[in-house]
Amino acid sequence: MSRSLNRRPPAPVITIDRHHQGGRACIRGLDVTVAQVVALLETGATLEAVQRRFPARNAGDVAAALRYA
């Protein structure tokens, strides 16, 4: 079983719905997954770059994604 299915999201910002994005953790139930945010940051993107890429997300959303990851 996936590690993400065994733990509770740290904040209501992180949502998991098996019918949306294949059950991957998303930010606010939208099409931005935690994995997408983490992958961008791993490639050296700044917080500002992540927010430009996903303008509907704010710094708190990104922080919640990182806490979840």
Secondary structure, DSSP 8 states (H G I E B T S, - for coil): --GGGGS--SSTTEE--TTSGGG--EETTSS-BHHHHHHHHHTT--HHHHHHHSTT--HHHHHHHHHH-
